[in-house]
């Protein structure tokens, strides 16, 4: 699924609900701005964001690309179901800026086993391990 | 891959088309599709400015001499090109937003600049037609109400599909994925008056999106033949609170003449009741305003149809909007032209209503006193405006909104809700 050029090491940010990046994240700061989201005010920048699904707007691809350009993007996104919108946003960002944000689908039980704040390593083959 | 697909990929049709085809191929990997299919039309949402990345992307396509290969409509942009004086934000953002809109038009797309392309008779796809649409409410409407077939083509992929005319054969393009797996049944305690009230539909949509996530749900328990305006409101709200790309309303949407047909003659995976208490809770949650007063009323999200404009004008009934309230209705430029010809726009303007086209009041700074409280009849506007423009929201029915705009304060009608 997600392809990354280099190994990624970052801490997990486990979201209790799916987040639509459009309307949900401010790409100039990386902050969650969806007032209906339980983690309103958290920052996604540099974290491996773990959430059940992407959600809502089809503009989230643009917001992800803009966040990559602005340097506020998550390091990677882990989901329980594949997400076409985020995957395409990541592909465009990689073509335009040469920065990979892997969007990786994991089995729900593996995803649920990741504690918030856990240090994770994503290998060049897309494998996810807790350190 | 067809020989044309390979030509697209190897740059025979230009670097822009090759970039577009790479995105379509990536989409096929993500959706695990085995082949590509042709689409007859596209609706492109990428023309809304979300920062310099959106312009960097379009410049790559422009430099690569990209053109659309199928009839293509455009979603809203950042500015009202016909009424630019209404823009109240950063002029640089307006300039960049306008440039982006121009770039997409230059690919050969029709400058409709509306989130409700389904209101335009000459571009509406028909039952079973394979298309590539962006914009979450338009996607939900296309699949659910028109019975045309699209997946959720987000930004970048929508224009890629328009340029290549190709999409992966996956998801909602296939009959099986259109089957309802979740049945949402209105419980007996939902009053009949509420079942037939406009205000139910955005509220039910938010509840549906939360419960369905990305699943296809069938709503059971409403009278048959609900209007397109109501189904629009339901779908737009559902696509805000969930990843809803398709829903059925039994007796109203074309693939659900009966519940059994919506289920494609199989058993549902889940059957859930929606009770009055849940609907009231969603309604209350959509109103975030705690302070008194009313600064503005924002209607037309998604863009108001001809029939909605006529209804708003009729509800005003010759009365004027209160001098302390700004009342703004968003619509598409083509619908506005038609409504102008019929005199409806003139009546609305005489009543003190401001009309906006090409954009929407929750994605771009248009309101004079956006901090609110702003009243809306849109579940989608209520859902997104607090985060996007910092508004505090009062949610109400179309009639409550119009009566409040005239009175200069929030006027409630609790009768459909059983009094509370």
Boltz contact constraints between the chains, C-beta under 6 A:
constraints:
  - contact:
      token1: [A, 23]
      token2: [B, 384]
      max_distance: 6.0
  - contact:
      token1: [A, 23]
      token2: [B, 387]
      max_distance: 6.0
  - contact:
      token1: [A, 23]
      token2: [B, 388]
      max_distance: 6.0
  - contact:
      token1: [A, 27]
      token2: [B, 51]
      max_distance: 6.0
  - contact:
      token1: [A, 33]
      token2: [B, 387]
      max_distance: 6.0
  - contact:
      token1: [A, 34]
      token2: [B, 387]
      max_distance: 6.0
  - contact:
      token1: [A, 35]
      token2: [B, 386]
      max_distance: 6.0
  - contact:
      token1: [A, 35]
      token2: [B, 387]
      max_distance: 6.0
  - contact:
      token1: [A, 55]
      token2: [B, 243]
      max_distance: 6.0
  - contact:
      token1: [A, 56]
      token2: [B, 240]
      max_distance: 6.0
  - contact:
      token1: [A, 57]
      token2: [B, 136]
      max_distance: 6.0
  - contact:
      token1: [A, 58]
      token2: [B, 45]
      max_distance: 6.0
  - contact:
      token1: [A, 58]
      token2: [B, 134]
      max_distance: 6.0
  - contact:
      token1: [A, 58]
      token2: [B, 136]
      max_distance: 6.0
  - contact:
      token1: [A, 58]
      token2: [B, 152]
      max_distance: 6.0
  - contact:
      token1: [A, 58]
      token2: [B, 154]
      max_distance: 6.0
  - contact:
      token1: [A, 59]
      token2: [B, 155]
      max_distance: 6.0
  - contact:
      token1: [A, 61]
      token2: [B, 154]
      max_distance: 6.0
  - contact:
      token1: [A, 61]
      token2: [B, 155]
      max_distance: 6.0
  - contact:
      token1: [A, 61]
      token2: [B, 156]
      max_distance: 6.0
  - contact:
      token1: [A, 62]
      token2: [B, 50]
      max_distance: 6.0
  - contact:
      token1: [A, 62]
      token2: [B, 54]
      max_distance: 6.0
  - contact:
      token1: [A, 62]
      token2: [B, 155]
      max_distance: 6.0
  - contact:
      token1: [A, 63]
      token2: [B, 50]
      max_distance: 6.0
  - contact:
      token1: [A, 65]
      token2: [B, 53]
      max_distance: 6.0
  - contact:
      token1: [A, 66]
      token2: [B, 50]
      max_distance: 6.0
  - contact:
      token1: [A, 66]
      token2: [B, 51]
      max_distance: 6.0
  - contact:
      token1: [A, 66]
      token2: [B, 53]
      max_distance: 6.0
  - contact:
      token1: [A, 69]
      token2: [B, 53]
      max_distance: 6.0
  - contact:
      token1: [A, 82]
      token2: [B, 30]
      max_distance: 6.0
  - contact:
      token1: [A, 84]
      token2: [B, 27]
      max_distance: 6.0
  - contact:
      token1: [A, 84]
      token2: [B, 30]
      max_distance: 6.0
  - contact:
      token1: [A, 85]
      token2: [B, 154]
      max_distance: 6.0
  - contact:
      token1: [A, 87]
      token2: [B, 30]
      max_distance: 6.0
  - contact:
      token1: [A, 88]
      token2: [B, 23]
      max_distance: 6.0
  - contact:
      token1: [A, 88]
      token2: [B, 156]
      max_distance: 6.0
  - contact:
      token1: [A, 88]
      token2: [B, 157]
      max_distance: 6.0
  - contact:
      token1: [A, 91]
      token2: [B, 26]
      max_distance: 6.0
  - contact:
      token1: [A, 92]
      token2: [B, 57]
      max_distance: 6.0
  - contact:
      token1: [A, 92]
      token2: [B, 156]
      max_distance: 6.0
  - contact:
      token1: [A, 96]
      token2: [B, 56]
      max_distance: 6.0
